[in-house]
Amino acid sequence: MKTFIRLAFIALLSPLALLGNIMWQTTRSGTSSGECQLESNTITMTIHPLVIDVVEEAVLSARGNVWWGDPQTLEIVAEFSLSKGSAFRSLLLWNGDKVLKAKLKERNAADSAYQQVVNREVPRDPVIVEYLGDSRYRCRIFPVVLNGSRKIRVLYSVPLQMSNEGPQFQVFPAFTVGAAYTPTQIPVEFRRSGQTTGTYIVSYGAIMKTVQFGAVYEIQYDCFRQIPTYDYWGNVIAQTPQYLIIAPDSLSASLSYEASIDSGKAAGHYAAVFTAPPDSVAAAIAELSASDRPSVEAKVIAGGKAYIADLNEKSFVGIYLKSTSTWDRTVHWNVYSSRGRIALHFKQDFSPVSDTAIKRMLPQVWGAKYSLVEGLGSTGALFGFVDQQMSLLALETDVLSASDAAKWSAEGVPPLKPEEILVRASQIPSTPAENIMYEYGSGVISAMENSIASFSIAVLANRTASLRFGAMQSGSVKAVLLDLSGRVLATWNDLPVRQHAARISLPARAKGCMILRVYAGKEMVQKRFSVL
């Protein structure tokens, strides 16, 4: 309870702490807290075809005065946000001349072990990272003396995402934003993995340039600073992060990847597809738009099941599929008139990339989106990242060998080994045999918007439909399901929206082409979709 009170106090001190906040607090006695300095922060990004592996190092120090409590046993508390779907995978903590490496443990066990150390009369050196929800994390480092510092280095993976400009990586660092005192520049180095080809464009602040691999960019701190949104009375009500954007130098990139796991609870076939409506589909949409209001859908087929999503005609689409059988390597496009008639059917064929690196990355990316973006369950224990069930914990006994410490001290963070993921067998969840997630391109959404105009539908297994709202973060809507003759099949008067998403169970009589109308206040949007 005492820890909760102190953390709540810290949050109240800083209204700008929505995306990042780094402070210190007393532990065993007293209730003092104060500001931290980010003495140094270095970032190395290795670009893979599907993810960017980010190694970030931070040196944090406690500043100010301790008015009540022990200045020798302070705790650094850092709360931060990563971009959506990022997997926090490993960390190192320096303890004098030794280097500690964290293990991934069940959250309750990790938290209990951390608290036991913090409460000891002779403190030891733990660090813990836990997931708070909605892409937010908390890192606690103990102990630090007043005016002393601690060095930490972390590894997280940022997935390829969709935008109106096409596939891109959006990187928001862990420790750069949040401390009271920061460097004026942050060194960022870009590296190319062995599987990555082509050129990439990096954007930050007002700067856009071609990535020079192996070069170190000294980026102004203000390029990372979050932009606050104020209400009428001048209160901060939201913050927009300034991402580093790294994108393939091709706005019309159509990409697909495949990976398979043969056995275990994560067994299955995984696929990721990034594409936009092909030229013939775009031409059909343009032809209909002059006199009609067309709609467009993208469909993939795997194991005899079809997965369908309605799209905005200008949207790029990202598809993440897990299935018992491989997908047919085709995205089926249908363009419909407003009367529900097919104006065009087009098959877009793909030749997926499949190699050892993709086999490692793709299941992890799917698992992170399943757990952290969709909130459908915990898969961190299967794929090795922090989520609702699993936390990273390092104690003073988790010391790297002299040879490993020498190897990793210069740079990098070693990924977790299977034996460093500690979870009871009964607690390891099983992933669903079939699951698909659609990701749509969307422009920059103002934090003040709460519109349903960008809502979309994906039909899942077990007669469930997933609704995604680009602008609405949370709230409630009314939804009405109709057939093409206008007959009402189901109504949801108070459908909750959480983290831009809602789910509905389709009635048994809902088959073929359907219409879903969604109401929010005076706004109504309808989408047509198909149910097999």
QUIPE-V202728 format. One record per residue. PHI is phi in whole degrees, -180 to 180 (* if undefined). PSI is psi in whole degrees, 0 to 359 (999 if undefined). Layout:
BEGIN
phi=(PHI;PHI)
psi=(PSI;PSI)
END
This chain:
BEGIN
phi=(*;-62;-61;-61;-63;-65;-66;-63;-63;-62;-62;-69;-68;-131;-69;-93;-92;-71;-107;-162;-155;-128;-144;-115;-147;-74;-120;-76;-147;85;-134;-80;-151;-165;-92;-115;-112;-89;-69;-153;-153;-125;-131;-123;-116;-104;-89;-104;-61;-115;-142;-110;-86;-108;-107;-124;-115;-137;-112;-115;-130;-92;-122;105;-133;-102;-84;-152;133;-92;-73;-92;-129;-82;-124;-88;-120;-119;-110;-150;-116;-108;-66;-57;85;-71;-105;-87;-114;-167;-158;-123;-131;-86;-128;66;-95;-112;-122;-99;-118;-76;-112;-93;-129;-57;-57;-64;-66;-65;-67;-64;-64;-64;-64;-62;-71;-61;-84;-72;-68;-107;-69;-110;-120;-99;-140;-136;-125;-130;-92;-102;103;56;67;-106;-134;-126;-116;-121;-122;-142;-95;-139;-88;-59;71;-96;-137;-133;-112;-133;-135;-126;-126;-142;-116;-107;-81;-66;-126;-103;-149;-64;-89;110;-65;-160;-100;-119;-107;-123;-69;-80;-108;-63;-105;136;-81;-73;-123;-136;-68;-80;-134;-118;-76;-127;-113;-108;-128;-106;-76;-65;-95;-88;-125;80;-108;-129;-111;-111;-128;-156;58;-99;-104;-139;-155;-73;-69;-101;-67;91;-86;-109;-98;-90;-98;-59;-56;-63;-71;-103;-62;-74;-99;-80;-113;-109;-90;-60;-90;88;-84;-76;-112;-164;-138;-111;-72;-99;-78;-83;-103;-123;-134;-58;-79;-160;-75;-112;-62;-116;-130;-152;-137;-136;-155;-134;-118;-80;-147;90;-71;-96;-60;153;-106;-116;-144;-134;-131;-127;-161;-131;-54;-61;-59;-66;-68;-62;-68;-66;-63;-63;-66;-74;-62;-66;-130;-141;-114;-74;-130;-134;-130;-116;-132;-123;-125;-149;60;79;-109;-107;-118;-124;-138;-82;-126;-71;-62;-100;-82;-78;-139;-116;-124;-117;-124;-122;-149;-79;-125;-67;-71;-81;60;-141;-99;-94;-104;-124;-110;-114;-77;-66;-89;88;-88;-76;-90;-157;-122;-137;-103;-108;-91;-128;-118;-66;-82;-144;-149;-64;-67;-64;-61;-78;-81;-62;-60;-66;-63;-60;-63;-68;-67;-62;-83;-92;-94;-83;65;-92;156;-91;-126;-60;-68;-80;-112;81;-151;-76;-149;-59;-103;-118;-127;-93;-138;-124;-109;-67;-82;-89;-93;-68;-63;-58;-70;-68;-62;-65;-67;-97;-64;-67;-167;87;-136;-70;-62;-66;-91;-53;-74;-97;-103;-103;-153;-64;-56;-70;-95;-78;-77;-94;-83;-67;-67;-128;-162;-137;-130;-105;-128;-109;-68;-149;-75;-68;-102;-66;-64;-85;-74;-147;-91;-104;-60;-97;-73;-142;-126;-130;-87;-103;-72;60;54;-119;-118;-101;-104;-119;-118;-64;-101;-85;-78;-155;145;-144;-136;-105;-130;-130;-103;-131;-90;-71;-87;92;-77;-77;-102;-163;-137;-121;-78;-141;-83;-75;-113;-131;53;71;-134;-148;-133;-131;-98;-80;-67;-61;-82;-82;-140;78;-78;-126;-125;-116;-105;-120;-116;-143;64;-91;-96;-135;-130;-124;-132;-101;-151;-119;-124;-79)
psi=(320;319;318;316;317;317;321;322;317;317;323;335;333;103;347;18;20;326;336;138;123;117;171;159;157;164;282;336;148;167;35;155;163;188;154;157;134;95;320;154;117;143;131;125;122;117;118;169;329;336;162;124;120;124;119;129;138;140;117;138;153;129;160;213;147;108;334;111;181;114;354;346;53;162;131;129;117;122;135;162;140;162;155;131;1;138;120;115;331;164;157;144;131;131;87;236;10;158;125;141;132;155;154;118;161;140;313;318;318;317;320;317;321;313;324;322;314;325;357;151;325;96;146;195;82;160;140;140;125;156;132;349;155;44;17;147;159;130;128;129;132;144;169;138;156;130;6;173;160;146;130;146;130;160;126;156;130;123;159;133;169;149;175;341;357;191;139;160;135;109;124;115;164;311;354;319;133;332;155;328;128;160;160;335;148;119;128;125;138;135;153;130;168;338;352;131;171;183;157;152;132;138;134;138;231;12;138;127;162;135;127;106;136;349;152;122;126;100;131;139;324;341;345;343;138;145;117;150;132;151;186;327;4;10;143;119;346;162;142;122;149;101;154;122;123;120;144;144;56;109;344;30;130;114;151;149;152;150;151;141;125;328;172;179;343;9;143;178;130;143;148;131;133;123;174;163;126;169;319;324;316;323;320;321;314;322;319;329;335;328;356;171;88;162;158;143;151;134;137;152;132;131;33;2;141;136;123;140;135;138;157;141;344;1;141;163;139;133;125;117;135;128;165;339;155;148;164;9;32;133;121;120;132;131;126;145;172;343;3;8;142;118;333;138;129;136;123;110;148;153;92;151;133;112;181;324;318;323;326;319;316;313;323;317;315;315;321;319;321;317;309;328;309;337;36;351;171;125;9;324;333;320;358;56;164;130;201;331;333;138;155;131;132;128;172;345;348;59;134;149;162;320;319;322;318;323;317;350;324;314;162;168;125;130;162;142;157;322;352;4;101;108;142;141;324;342;354;118;156;136;154;148;326;129;139;144;132;139;125;148;139;149;183;124;125;142;342;343;149;47;156;9;330;21;149;165;138;126;122;185;169;33;47;140;134;126;133;132;113;321;332;114;313;163;206;150;166;138;139;128;128;156;179;346;358;5;130;125;330;153;136;106;333;69;118;139;124;127;47;9;152;160;144;150;123;136;158;330;359;101;150;211;130;162;131;124;133;131;135;107;234;1;136;130;138;147;144;140;171;143;126;999)
END
